[in-house]
Amino acid sequence: MISPREVDEALLDHPAVAEALTFALPHDLLGETVAALVVLQTGAMVTEREIVAFVARRLAAFKVPGRIMFLDELPKGPTGKLQRIGLADRLGLR
């Protein structure tokens, strides 16, 4: 079992990451795989590969996001709460 919050916390430990949101991404063979949205700190520059390597040192291999996407801001609902459920559909990743 993967706790999205655990993966979020590992991502947030990276000094370039301001915000992170982990979610399930559909996968042809596995059913689902781990993906994450990341907002970088102002002026920070880091690659997807660098972030994956960073979290791979903190998490079991099956918890490491297979895909990390960078956004200017994370999707939030009307109350300001992060919207994890259905995120792949809203991003057109199905």
N, C-alpha and C positions, 0 to 999 in steps of 0.2 A: 504494500500500500504506500502510496506517495502522498505526503501532506504538502499541498501547494504552499502553505505558509513557511514550511521548512526550506523549500527551494527559494522562496522570496527572500527569506532572511540571509541565505548564503549569497544571493545576488547583491543584496543591500550591503554586505560586508565589503564589496569591492569599492574602493575609494572614488571611482568615476561614476558610480550608480547612485542617482538621487531617489528613484522610485522603481519598483519592480512588481510585476504581476504574472504569476505562473498559471497556466491553464492547459487543458487537454487539447491536443491537436489530432485530428483524425489521421490514421496511418493505415495504408492498404494491407499490410501484413500483420501488424500488432493490434489493430483496432484503434488504439490511441497511443500517443507518445507525448512527452513533456515539451512544452514550448513556453516562452516567456516574452513579455513586453518589458522594455526597459526605457526609462527616461534618464538621460545623463545629467550629471552636475553641469552647471553653466561653464562653458569653456573646455570641458573634458573631451578627450578624444580616445576612444578605445574600439577595438574590433570585436565582432562576435566571437571569433576564435579565442581572443585573449580572455573574454569573460567566461567562455566555456572552460578553458583551461583552469581558470581561477576557481570556479565552483567545483570542478572535478577533483580538486584537492580537498574539498570539504564534504562532499556528498558521495554516496554509493553511485556507481556508474549508471544504474537504471533510473536514478533521480535527476541526472544532469540533463538540462534542456537540449534537445536535438536541434532546436531552432530558437534564435533570439532575434526579436525585431525591435528596432529603435523607433520611438515615437517622441513627439514634443510634449505630450501629456497622456496620461492613462485614462481610459474610459471610466466615467463615474456616473452613477445614477442621480436622480433629482435630489437625494439627500446628501450627496457627496461621497457615498460609499463606492469603493471600487467594484466594478462589475465583471466578475470572473466567469459566471455561468453563461453559456452560449456565446462566449467571446469569439471562438473560431468562426461561427456563422456570421456574426456581426462584422468580422474583418474579411469575410469572403474567402476563408481558408478551408472550406469543406470540399 
